[in-house]
Amino acid sequence: MISKLPFFKFDCHDWMTGKIQLCDMKTQGIFINICTMIWCEKGFLKNDRFLHRKLGIEKQVLSDALECFFELGIMEEKDGF
Protein backbone atom coordinates (compact mmCIF):
# COMPACT_ATOMS: atom_id res chain seq x y z
CA MET A 1 0.00 0.00 0.00
CA ILE A 2 1.25 3.47 -0.84
CA SER A 3 1.87 5.68 2.15
CA LYS A 4 0.77 9.29 2.50
CA LEU A 5 4.38 10.16 3.25
CA PRO A 6 6.02 12.65 0.87
CA PHE A 7 8.92 10.24 0.30
CA PHE A 8 9.57 6.60 -0.43
CA LYS A 9 12.06 4.25 1.17
CA PHE A 10 15.36 4.11 -0.68
CA ASP A 11 17.97 1.62 0.46
CA CYS A 12 21.41 2.70 -0.76
CA HIS A 13 22.90 -0.75 -0.23
CA ASP A 14 20.14 -2.43 -2.26
CA TRP A 15 20.60 0.17 -5.00
CA MET A 16 24.37 -0.32 -5.21
CA THR A 17 24.21 -4.12 -5.11
CA GLY A 18 20.96 -4.72 -7.00
CA LYS A 19 20.25 -5.70 -10.58
CA ILE A 20 19.79 -2.04 -11.56
CA GLN A 21 23.59 -1.77 -11.54
CA LEU A 22 23.63 -3.94 -14.68
CA CYS A 23 22.05 -0.99 -16.52
CA ASP A 24 23.95 2.04 -17.80
CA MET A 25 23.70 5.32 -15.91
CA LYS A 26 21.11 6.80 -18.29
CA THR A 27 18.85 3.78 -17.79
CA GLN A 28 19.34 3.97 -14.02
CA GLY A 29 18.22 7.61 -14.14
CA ILE A 30 15.12 6.65 -16.10
CA PHE A 31 14.39 3.94 -13.52
CA ILE A 32 14.54 6.28 -10.52
CA ASN A 33 12.41 8.86 -12.34
CA ILE A 34 9.81 6.22 -13.16
CA CYS A 35 9.86 5.13 -9.50
CA THR A 36 9.15 8.70 -8.37
CA MET A 37 6.33 9.03 -10.91
CA ILE A 38 4.81 5.74 -9.72
CA TRP A 39 5.03 6.99 -6.12
CA CYS A 40 3.33 10.27 -7.00
CA GLU A 41 0.59 8.40 -8.87
CA LYS A 42 -0.14 6.22 -5.83
CA GLY A 43 1.38 3.06 -7.30
CA PHE A 44 0.20 3.14 -10.89
CA LEU A 45 1.82 4.71 -13.93
CA LYS A 46 0.25 4.35 -17.35
CA ASN A 47 2.70 3.40 -20.07
CA ASP A 48 0.98 5.47 -22.73
CA ARG A 49 2.17 7.39 -25.77
CA PHE A 50 3.04 10.40 -23.59
CA LEU A 51 5.24 8.73 -20.98
CA HIS A 52 8.46 9.37 -22.89
CA ARG A 53 7.54 13.06 -23.11
CA LYS A 54 6.82 13.23 -19.37
CA LEU A 55 10.29 11.78 -18.79
CA GLY A 56 11.87 14.12 -21.35
CA ILE A 57 13.38 11.30 -23.43
CA GLU A 58 12.92 9.83 -26.87
CA LYS A 59 10.36 7.05 -27.30
CA GLN A 60 13.01 4.49 -28.32
CA VAL A 61 15.17 5.33 -25.27
CA LEU A 62 12.19 4.62 -23.01
CA SER A 63 11.39 1.43 -24.89
CA ASP A 64 14.98 0.21 -24.50
CA ALA A 65 15.01 1.08 -20.79
CA LEU A 66 11.72 -0.70 -20.13
CA GLU A 67 12.96 -3.76 -22.00
CA CYS A 68 16.01 -3.82 -19.70
CA PHE A 69 13.85 -3.48 -16.57
CA PHE A 70 11.49 -6.24 -17.67
CA GLU A 71 14.36 -8.53 -18.66
CA LEU A 72 16.06 -8.05 -15.28
CA GLY A 73 12.77 -8.57 -13.44
CA ILE A 74 12.94 -5.25 -11.59
CA MET A 75 9.77 -3.85 -13.15
CA GLU A 76 6.70 -5.29 -14.80
CA GLU A 77 3.81 -4.01 -16.85
CA LYS A 78 0.25 -5.18 -16.44
CA ASP A 79 -2.65 -3.90 -18.52
CA GLY A 80 -0.64 -0.87 -19.64
CA PHE A 81 0.39 0.13 -16.11
ABEGO torsion letter per residue (X at the ends): XBBABABBBBBAAAAAABAAAABBAAAAAAAAAAAAAAAAAGGBBBBBAAAAAAAGBBAAAAAAAAAAAAAAGABBBBGGX
